[in-house]
Amino acid sequence: MKKPIIVAAKRTAFGKYGGTLKHLEPEQLLLPLFENFKSQCPDIMTKIDDIILGNVVGNGGNVARKSLLEASLDSSIPGVTIDRQCGSGLEAVIQACRMIQAEAGKVFIAGGVESSSRAPWKIKRPQSVYDNELPMFYERASFAPENQDPSMIEAAENVAQHYNITKEQQDRFAYESHQKTIKAYDQQQITQEILPITVKGKSFSIDESVKPRLTYEKISRFKPLLADGSVSIGNCCMKNDGAVLLLVMEEKLAQSLGFIEGLQFIDSSIKGVNPNLLGIGPVPAVTQLLHKHKMTMQDIDAVELNEAFASQVLACKRQLDITERQLNQWGGAIASGHPYGASGAALVTRLFYMKKADKSIATMGIGGGMGNAILFHRWN
């Protein structure tokens, strides 16, 4: 079986909903990342077999194909856009790696993009074409049947109650996520993964959701979003805009082209869970992955688990026996942001730059009650 290697990875800094990147369509967010790959690896751009991108709330119409044409890549490259909700970016990486393993290609660009700010309005179609009622707007499509399709806040609250996660624990985790992120910026760790872009004449290179002056006391003062609940705007992620691209190649070709380090894809897993507890999806996915390779969590050096909600991460951490040392070492989405279709690819990008981590896992909890996960080994 051929070995897939991630040899390059970059992302934009993530903008807040309605923030600095609010006027950029998905293909415009991706454009500087494509231009970066074209300048860094010009010969490889002629060898691309496909471009696979995750996108969740966009306009549809195959964002991957539109984006590659916008970037003036060769029109012979096809492009496909996939939607596994929040797991879409990670799924794009999985599919690219599986294609290489199956010898269906040797070079892929994978990643994801999301502009929550430019997401189109959604309107329900009336039952009758002759219905004169006013249009009814809705925020998102259903992920499951009505009695199994909680809002994301309700799902996070369900997890908090089911696993006895207190508001104090969630607030503390959120504060620590911000502190880890600030420290990682100060130590020039996160800056490695970000490609600065110019927006209205100014350089944009720092995640807009990061709050250097945020204290635990401020977070703890945010009131729960649901009555008698524990999930607040302080202990969950924000809506965001951003893009991520990774270059995935077959090992021997990567060696012949002079690449000397990266991440080797070992395996992936996708599992379903009760949609009412959707945030717990990483638990069976990671468990299956470790069991298949006769490993335990003690064998893993770094785990990147998307921080949609603190309750979800704390429950997964407890169920999987992930240590503080392993988990989200440079912070996570509560601080940096969660551009849905790009977030999974952003986790892999982070692991790409964690060069001291020999064995690592990226994993996502997914709307509708799923979890996906990838196991990597450091390659050089």
C-alpha positions in Angstrom: 0.0 0.0 0.0 1.3 3.5 -0.9 2.2 5.9 1.9 0.5 9.3 2.0 2.7 12.1 3.3 1.6 15.7 4.2 4.6 17.7 3.0 3.2 21.3 3.4 0.4 23.1 5.2 -0.8 26.6 5.7 -3.8 28.5 6.9 -5.1 32.0 7.1 -5.6 33.6 10.4 -9.2 33.1 11.4 -11.5 36.1 11.4 -14.5 36.7 13.6 -18.0 36.4 12.3 -18.6 39.9 10.8 -15.0 40.8 11.4 -12.0 41.5 9.2 -12.7 38.8 6.6 -16.4 39.4 6.4 -16.4 40.7 2.8 -14.3 37.7 1.4 -16.1 34.8 -0.4 -14.7 31.3 0.2 -12.7 31.3 -3.0 -11.1 34.7 -2.0 -10.1 33.3 1.3 -8.4 30.4 -0.4 -6.7 32.4 -3.1 -3.6 33.5 -1.1 -3.0 29.9 0.1 -3.1 28.6 -3.5 -0.8 31.4 -4.5 1.6 30.4 -1.8 1.7 26.8 -2.9 2.2 28.0 -6.5 5.2 30.1 -5.5 6.7 27.5 -3.1 6.1 24.4 -5.3 5.6 25.5 -8.9 6.5 22.2 -10.5 4.2 20.3 -8.3 1.2 22.3 -9.3 1.3 20.6 -12.7 1.1 17.2 -11.0 -2.1 17.6 -8.9 -4.6 14.8 -9.3 -7.4 16.5 -7.4 -8.3 19.2 -4.9 -10.6 18.1 -2.0 -12.0 20.7 0.2 -14.5 20.8 3.1 -17.2 23.4 3.3 -20.4 23.5 5.3 -22.3 26.8 5.1 -21.2 28.1 1.7 -23.2 28.8 -1.4 -22.7 25.3 -2.8 -21.7 24.9 -6.4 -18.4 23.0 -5.7 -16.2 25.5 -3.9 -13.1 23.5 -4.6 -13.5 23.7 -8.4 -14.4 27.4 -8.3 -11.5 28.2 -6.0 -8.9 26.4 -8.1 -10.1 28.2 -11.2 -10.1 31.5 -9.3 -6.4 30.8 -8.5 -5.6 30.2 -12.2 -4.7 26.5 -11.7 -4.8 24.3 -14.7 -8.4 23.7 -15.7 -7.6 19.9 -16.1 -7.6 19.7 -12.3 -11.1 18.7 -11.2 -11.9 19.6 -7.6 -14.5 18.3 -5.2 -16.2 19.8 -2.2 -17.4 17.6 0.7 -19.7 18.2 3.7 -19.4 16.1 6.8 -20.4 19.1 8.9 -17.7 20.2 11.3 -15.6 17.2 10.3 -15.4 18.2 6.7 -11.8 19.6 6.7 -10.5 16.4 8.4 -12.6 14.3 6.0 -11.0 16.1 3.1 -7.5 15.1 4.4 -8.7 11.5 4.9 -10.0 11.2 1.4 -6.9 12.6 -0.2 -4.8 10.1 1.8 -7.0 7.2 1.0 -6.8 8.0 -2.7 -3.0 7.8 -2.5 -3.2 4.5 -0.6 -5.5 3.2 -3.3 -3.1 4.3 -6.0 -5.8 6.6 -7.5 -3.3 9.5 -7.6 -0.1 10.8 -6.2 -0.6 14.5 -5.5 -3.6 16.1 -3.8 -4.4 19.4 -2.2 -6.8 18.9 0.7 -8.2 21.3 3.3 -11.3 23.4 3.9 -12.8 26.9 3.9 -15.6 28.6 5.6 -17.1 32.1 5.6 -19.8 32.2 8.2 -20.0 35.9 7.4 -20.9 35.3 3.8 -23.1 32.3 4.3 -26.3 32.6 2.3 -29.7 33.0 3.9 -31.8 29.9 4.0 -35.5 29.9 3.3 -37.9 27.0 3.6 -39.9 26.1 0.5 -43.6 26.1 1.2 -45.5 22.8 0.8 -47.6 24.3 -2.0 -46.2 26.4 -4.9 -49.4 28.4 -4.5 -48.8 29.2 -0.8 -48.8 32.9 -0.1 -47.4 32.8 3.4 -44.3 34.9 4.1 -40.9 33.1 3.7 -39.5 31.3 6.8 -35.8 31.7 7.4 -33.7 29.1 9.2 -30.1 28.9 10.3 -29.0 25.4 9.3 -30.1 22.3 7.7 -31.2 19.4 9.9 -28.5 16.9 10.9 -30.9 14.2 12.2 -34.6 13.6 12.6 -36.4 16.3 14.7 -36.3 14.5 18.0 -32.6 13.8 17.6 -31.4 17.1 16.3 -30.6 19.4 19.1 -29.1 22.9 18.6 -25.4 22.9 19.2 -25.9 24.7 22.5 -28.4 22.0 23.6 -26.0 19.3 22.5 -23.2 20.8 24.5 -25.5 21.1 27.5 -26.6 17.4 27.1 -22.9 16.4 27.2 -22.2 18.5 30.3 -25.1 17.0 32.2 -24.5 13.5 31.0 -20.8 13.5 32.0 -21.2 15.8 35.1 -19.1 18.7 33.7 -19.6 21.8 35.8 -19.6 25.4 34.5 -16.5 26.1 36.6 -14.7 23.3 34.9 -15.8 24.6 31.5 -14.8 28.1 32.3 -11.4 27.0 33.6 -10.8 25.0 30.4 -11.8 28.0 28.2 -9.4 30.3 30.1 -6.6 27.8 29.7 -7.2 27.5 26.0 -6.7 31.3 25.7 -3.6 31.2 27.8 -2.1 28.3 25.8 -2.9 30.2 22.6 -1.3 33.4 23.7 1.8 31.6 24.9 2.1 29.7 21.6 1.9 33.1 19.7 4.5 34.6 22.0 6.8 31.6 21.3 6.3 31.9 17.5 4.7 28.5 17.3 1.3 29.3 15.9 2.8 31.9 13.5 4.5 29.0 11.6 1.1 27.7 10.5 -0.4 31.1 9.4 0.2 32.7 6.0 -0.3 36.5 6.6 -2.7 38.0 4.1 -3.3 41.6 3.1 -6.9 42.8 3.8 -7.7 46.4 2.9 -4.1 47.3 2.9 -3.3 45.8 6.3 -1.6 42.5 7.2 -3.9 40.0 8.9 -1.9 37.3 10.7 -3.4 36.8 14.1 -6.6 34.9 14.9 -9.2 37.6 15.6 -10.9 35.7 18.4 -7.9 35.6 20.7 -8.3 37.8 23.8 -5.0 38.4 25.5 -6.6 40.4 28.4 -9.3 37.8 29.1 -9.3 36.6 32.7 -10.9 33.6 34.3 -13.1 36.0 36.3 -14.5 37.6 33.1 -15.2 34.2 31.6 -17.0 33.0 34.8 -19.3 36.0 34.8 -20.9 35.0 31.4 -24.3 33.6 32.2 -25.4 30.2 30.8 -27.2 30.3 27.5 -30.0 28.0 28.6 -31.9 28.0 31.8 -30.3 26.0 34.6 -27.4 25.3 32.2 -23.6 25.6 32.2 -22.6 26.4 28.6 -22.0 30.1 28.1 -20.5 32.3 25.3 -17.3 32.2 27.4 -16.7 28.5 27.3 -17.5 27.7 23.7 -16.1 28.8 20.3 -17.1 31.6 18.1 -18.4 31.6 14.5 -15.4 32.3 12.2 -14.1 32.8 8.7 -10.9 31.2 7.4 -9.2 28.7 5.1 -6.6 25.9 5.2 -4.7 24.0 2.5 -2.4 21.0 2.8 -0.2 19.3 0.2 -0.5 15.5 0.3 1.9 13.3 -1.7 2.9 9.7 -2.2 6.0 9.0 -0.2 8.5 8.1 -3.0 7.4 11.1 -5.1 7.8 13.4 -2.1 11.4 12.0 -1.6 12.2 12.5 -5.3 11.1 16.1 -5.2 13.3 16.9 -2.2 10.8 16.9 0.7 12.5 15.7 3.9 9.9 16.0 6.6 6.2 16.0 7.3 3.3 13.8 8.6 2.7 10.2 7.5 -0.9 9.2 7.4 -1.3 5.9 9.1 -5.0 5.3 9.4 -8.4 7.0 10.1 -11.7 6.1 11.7 -15.2 7.4 11.5 -18.0 6.4 14.0 -21.5 7.4 14.9 -22.9 8.3 18.3 -26.3 9.4 19.7 -27.0 12.7 17.9 -28.2 14.2 21.2 -24.6 13.7 22.6 -22.9 14.6 19.3 -19.8 16.1 21.0 -18.7 12.8 22.2 -18.0 11.5 18.7 -14.2 11.5 19.0 -14.4 8.8 21.8 -15.4 5.8 19.6 -13.4 7.1 16.6 -10.2 7.4 18.5 -10.8 4.2 20.5 -11.3 2.2 17.3 -8.2 3.7 15.8 -6.0 2.9 18.8 -7.4 -0.6 19.1 -6.8 -1.4 15.5 -3.1 -0.4 15.8 -2.6 -2.1 19.2 -1.8 1.3 20.8 -3.0 3.1 23.9 -3.3 6.8 24.6 0.0 6.6 26.4 1.7 5.9 23.0 0.4 9.3 21.6 2.5 12.5 21.9 -0.1 15.0 20.8 -3.9 15.1 20.4 -5.7 17.9 18.6 -9.4 17.8 19.5 -11.6 20.6 18.2 -12.8 22.9 20.9 -16.4 23.6 19.8 -17.5 23.5 23.4 -15.5 23.1 26.6 -18.0 20.5 27.9 -17.4 18.3 24.8 -13.6 18.4 25.1 -13.6 17.7 28.8 -15.9 14.7 28.4 -13.8 13.3 25.6 -10.6 14.0 27.6 -11.9 12.0 30.5 -13.3 9.1 28.5 -10.1 8.7 26.4 -7.7 9.3 29.3 -6.0 12.1 27.5 -3.5 14.0 29.6 -3.0 17.8 29.9 0.4 17.3 28.3 -1.1 15.7 25.2 -4.2 17.8 24.6 -4.3 20.9 22.4 -0.8 22.0 23.5 -1.0 25.3 21.7 -4.6 26.1 22.6 -7.7 25.5 20.5 -10.8 26.7 18.8 -12.3 28.4 21.9 -9.5 30.9 21.5 -8.5 30.7 17.8 -12.0 30.1 16.3 -14.0 27.4 14.5 -14.5 28.0 10.7 -16.5 24.8 10.4 -15.4 23.3 7.1 -11.7 24.3 7.7 -11.3 23.4 11.4 -10.4 19.7 10.9 -7.7 20.6 8.4 -6.4 23.3 10.8 -5.9 20.6 13.4 -3.7 18.6 11.0 -1.8 21.8 10.1 -1.1 22.3 13.8 0.3 18.8 14.1 2.4 19.3 11.0 4.3 22.0 12.8 4.6 20.1 16.2 7.8 18.6 15.1 8.6 17.0 18.5 5.4 14.9 18.3 6.3 11.5 16.8 2.8 10.0 17.0 -0.3 12.2 16.9 -4.0 12.2 16.5 -6.5 14.8 15.1 -10.1 14.3 15.9 -13.5 16.1 15.5 -16.9 15.8 17.0 -19.5 16.3 14.3 -23.1 17.5 14.0 -25.6 14.6 13.5 -23.7 12.5 16.0 -20.4 11.4 14.4 -16.7 11.6 15.2 -13.7 11.2 12.9 -10.0 10.8 13.7 -6.6 10.4 12.0 -3.5 8.8 13.3 -0.2 10.3 12.1 3.5 9.4 12.5 6.2 12.0 12.1 8.0 11.4 8.7 11.5 12.4 7.8 
